[in-house]
Amino acid sequence: MSLYDFKVKNNKGSEVSLSVYKGKVLLIVNTATGCGFTPQYDGLQDLYEKYKDSGLEILDFPCDQFGHQAPGSDEEIANFCTGRFGITFPQFSKIEVNGENASPLYDWLKSQKSGILGKAIKWNFTKFLIDKNGNVVERFAPTVEPKNIEEKIKELL
């Protein structure tokens, strides 16, 4: 199974094949609107604006598993993100990243790169950096600011 075999729902409820991102560098992030790390949306948007024309895509997967910090509907989350942070990168439907109801995409991502807690996602704003061939290059803890990933993104572009 490769990254490009997965299908996910966008925040409008439509199914999207990740194969549309072939040849792009991806930063896949589980996010939340009421988290201490929520201000990282600014840094993510900065990276996106700076590198989207060079082939970077940021894929935002809201998750309410950690402290009930993404309680809204997909529409409410999207409105918050665009209104408060001006987000223009793709946002997807809310998912679970751990446990028996975890998204198959996240099960696959975790199988490719473990973190501090092993395979489990520790918290919101865990980031997976994917190269142009769909390989998981690195996993970043929630505390890693988007600007601190910029050099690695530039190397892959």
Secondary structure, DSSP 4 states (H G I P E B T S, - for coil): --GGG-EEEBTTS-EEEGGGGTTSEEEEEEE-TTSTTTTHHHHHHHHHHHHGGGTEEEEEEEB-TTTT---S-HHHHHHHHHHHH---S-BB--B--SSTT--HHHHHHHHHS-BTTBTS--STT-EEEE-TTS-EEEEE-TTS-GGGGHHHHHHH-
